[in-house]
């Protein structure tokens, strides 16, 4: 019994210490943003496609006032806020068009990128319109790209961010799993849904490895989206929307506020 109590006490101490360190890190990032500003980079998952309430001046980038970067800015009031994330952005577009707001004093940077490079839209189109085997084959092609080419693309983006914003806390946000499995659900087969989820895990693992290698924080949103996947009955993701194809398979406003924002908050 004494040994068990000792283990419990030690475990509690370690957990409390970890929580304190996490809180300290998050507070530090908020302080950096308060003095040096916040820059939000990335693709449609960061711009807020699917959340509605788009900022008119953002045009086809579809930056939303309900996207997690906008919500974080509203809650924390950093000294400056540059919302550069853009729908459809790949790593090359981030490098070419989104880094202008970064400076040596920037305190916080968030980014999600890599899904478009890996052919996310084409994967989903193929899986919706083709057989199970064709869907799996297209996913395997995407996985091969994630192995061979994406790491170098991510390295280029992450290195450029660190070069332009050497003092910033950088949070790299991942992607959610899309489907709840084992449920009765109209649309894609269980085989397709499982393969798509596995592909999301594969992409997240690759992004996390490169983010960690650069000393960045990886924000895993799969935990916050758990129970809110498509086919869950309480989805924070749009399924196929024939009236607005662009918002298909993107987070809703609830997905941004309940899925992405808490992860950024925990890191920043």
C-alpha positions in Angstrom: 0.0 0.0 0.0 2.8 2.4 0.9 4.4 1.7 -2.5 1.2 2.3 -4.3 0.7 5.6 -2.4 4.2 6.6 -3.3 3.6 5.9 -7.0 0.3 7.9 -6.9 2.1 10.8 -5.2 4.9 10.8 -7.6 2.6 10.5 -10.6 0.5 13.4 -9.3 3.6 15.5 -8.8 4.9 14.8 -12.3 1.5 15.5 -13.9 1.3 18.8 -11.9 4.8 19.7 -13.0 3.9 19.0 -16.7 0.8 21.0 -16.4 2.7 23.9 -14.9 5.3 23.8 -17.6 2.6 23.7 -20.3 0.8 26.6 -18.7 4.1 28.5 -18.5 4.9 27.9 -22.1 1.4 29.0 -23.2 1.7 32.1 -21.0 5.1 32.9 -22.5 3.7 32.6 -26.0 0.8 35.0 -25.2 3.3 37.5 -23.7 5.4 37.3 -26.8 2.4 37.9 -29.0 1.3 40.8 -26.8 4.6 42.5 -27.4 5.5 41.3 -30.9 2.3 40.4 -32.6 0.6 37.3 -34.0 0.9 36.0 -37.6 -1.5 33.3 -38.9 -0.3 31.4 -42.0 -1.6 28.4 -43.9 -4.3 26.9 -45.9 -8.1 26.7 -45.8 -8.2 25.0 -42.4 -6.5 28.2 -41.0 -8.4 30.7 -43.1 -11.7 29.3 -42.0 -13.3 27.9 -45.2 -16.5 26.3 -44.1 -17.0 28.5 -41.1 -18.8 31.3 -43.0 -18.6 35.0 -42.0 -15.9 35.7 -44.6 -14.0 38.9 -44.6 -14.9 40.7 -47.8 -11.4 42.0 -48.5 -10.0 38.5 -48.3 -11.6 37.5 -51.6 -10.9 33.9 -52.7 -8.7 33.3 -49.6 -12.0 33.2 -47.6 -10.7 34.3 -44.3 -13.4 34.0 -41.7 -14.1 35.9 -38.5 -15.0 32.5 -37.1 -11.6 30.9 -37.9 -9.4 30.0 -35.0 -6.7 32.7 -35.7 -9.4 35.5 -35.7 -10.9 34.1 -32.5 -7.5 33.9 -30.8 -6.7 37.5 -31.8 -10.1 38.7 -30.4 -9.5 36.9 -27.1 -5.9 37.9 -26.5 -5.4 41.3 -28.2 -1.8 40.9 -29.4 0.0 44.0 -30.4 -0.6 43.3 -34.1 -2.4 40.6 -36.1 -1.6 39.5 -39.6 -4.2 37.0 -41.0 -2.4 35.7 -44.1 -3.9 32.1 -44.3 -5.5 31.5 -47.7 -7.8 28.8 -49.1 -6.0 26.4 -51.4 -2.5 27.4 -50.2 0.3 24.9 -50.6 3.8 25.2 -49.2 5.0 27.1 -52.2 2.2 29.7 -51.9 3.0 30.2 -48.2 6.6 30.9 -49.1 5.7 33.2 -52.0 2.8 35.2 -50.6 2.3 34.8 -46.8 5.5 35.6 -45.0 5.5 39.3 -45.4 4.0 39.9 -41.9 6.8 38.1 -40.1 9.5 40.2 -38.4 12.3 39.7 -35.9 9.9 40.8 -33.2 6.9 38.5 -34.1 5.8 36.7 -31.0 3.5 34.0 -32.2 3.0 32.2 -35.5 0.4 29.5 -36.3 0.2 27.5 -39.5 -1.5 24.5 -41.1 -0.1 23.4 -44.5 0.6 20.2 -46.3 -2.8 18.8 -47.1 -3.1 20.5 -50.5 0.5 19.5 -51.4 -0.5 15.9 -50.7 -3.5 16.2 -53.0 -6.3 16.3 -50.4 -9.0 17.6 -52.8 -8.2 15.1 -55.5 -8.2 12.2 -52.9 -11.6 13.2 -51.7 -13.0 13.6 -55.2 -11.6 10.2 -56.2 -13.0 8.5 -53.1 -16.5 10.0 -53.6 -16.7 9.2 -57.3 -14.8 5.9 -57.6 -14.6 2.3 -56.2 -13.0 1.3 -53.0 -9.9 0.0 -54.7 -9.5 3.2 -56.8 -9.9 5.3 -53.6 -7.3 3.3 -51.7 -4.9 3.4 -54.7 -5.2 7.3 -54.8 -4.5 7.5 -51.1 -1.4 5.3 -51.5 -0.2 7.7 -54.1 -0.7 10.6 -51.7 1.1 8.6 -48.9 4.1 8.1 -51.3 4.2 11.9 -51.8 4.1 12.5 -48.1 7.1 10.2 -47.7 9.2 11.4 -50.6 8.5 15.1 -51.2 6.4 16.7 -48.5 9.1 16.7 -45.8 11.4 18.9 -47.9 8.5 21.2 -48.7 7.7 21.6 -45.0 11.3 22.1 -44.1 11.5 25.0 -46.6 8.5 26.7 -45.0 9.5 26.1 -41.4 13.1 27.3 -42.1 11.8 30.5 -43.7 9.5 31.2 -40.8 12.3 30.7 -38.3 14.6 32.9 -40.3 12.1 35.8 -40.5 10.7 35.4 -37.0 13.6 34.0 -34.9 12.0 34.9 -31.5 8.5 33.6 -32.3 6.6 30.7 -30.7 5.5 28.6 -33.8 2.5 26.3 -33.5 1.9 23.9 -36.4 -1.7 22.7 -36.4 -2.6 19.3 -37.9 -5.7 17.9 -39.5 -8.6 16.0 -37.9 -9.7 12.5 -38.7 -12.7 12.9 -41.0 -15.0 10.0 -40.2 -16.5 8.2 -37.3 -16.2 4.5 -38.0 -18.4 1.6 -37.0 -21.6 3.6 -37.5 -24.5 3.4 -39.9 -23.7 6.3 -42.3 -24.9 7.1 -45.8 -22.2 7.9 -48.3 -18.7 6.4 -48.4 -18.1 2.8 -47.5 -16.4 1.8 -44.3 -13.4 0.8 -46.3 -13.1 4.3 -47.8 -13.7 6.1 -44.5 -11.1 4.0 -42.7 -8.5 4.6 -45.5 -9.2 8.4 -45.4 -8.8 8.4 -41.6 -5.5 6.5 -41.9 -4.3 8.9 -44.5 -5.0 11.9 -42.1 -3.0 10.1 -39.4 -0.2 9.5 -41.8 -0.1 13.2 -42.9 -0.3 14.4 -39.3 2.6 12.1 -38.3 4.7 13.5 -41.1 3.9 17.1 -40.3 4.5 16.5 -36.6 8.0 15.1 -37.3 9.1 18.1 -39.3 7.6 20.6 -36.9 9.4 19.0 -33.9 12.6 18.8 -35.9 12.5 22.6 -36.2 11.7 23.1 -32.5 8.0 24.1 -33.2 5.0 22.9 -31.3 2.7 20.5 -33.1 -1.0 21.0 -32.3 -2.9 17.8 -32.6 -6.6 18.5 -33.3 -7.6 14.8 -33.6 -8.3 14.7 -29.8 -10.6 17.8 -29.8 -12.5 16.6 -32.9 -13.0 13.1 -31.4 -16.7 12.5 -31.3 -17.4 15.2 -33.8 -16.3 13.5 -37.0 -18.6 13.1 -40.0 -21.1 10.3 -39.3 -20.9 11.0 -35.5 -24.3 12.7 -35.3 -22.5 15.8 -34.0 -20.1 16.6 -36.8 -17.8 19.6 -36.7 -16.9 18.9 -40.3 -18.9 19.5 -43.5 -19.6 16.4 -45.5 -19.9 16.6 -49.3 -21.8 19.8 -50.1 -22.9 19.8 -53.8 -24.1 23.4 -53.4 -20.7 24.6 -52.2 -18.0 22.1 -53.1 -15.3 24.3 -51.7 -16.5 23.9 -48.1 -16.8 20.1 -48.3 -14.7 18.3 -45.7 -13.8 21.6 -43.9 -14.4 22.5 -40.3 -17.7 24.3 -39.4 -17.7 27.3 -37.1 -18.0 24.9 -34.2 -15.0 23.0 -35.5 -12.9 26.1 -35.5 -14.0 27.3 -32.0 -14.2 23.8 -30.4 -11.7 21.8 -32.4 -8.8 24.2 -33.4 -9.0 27.1 -31.0 -8.5 25.1 -27.8 -5.4 23.4 -29.3 -3.9 26.8 -30.1 -4.8 28.1 -26.7 -3.0 25.2 -25.0 0.1 26.0 -27.0 -0.1 29.7 -27.0 
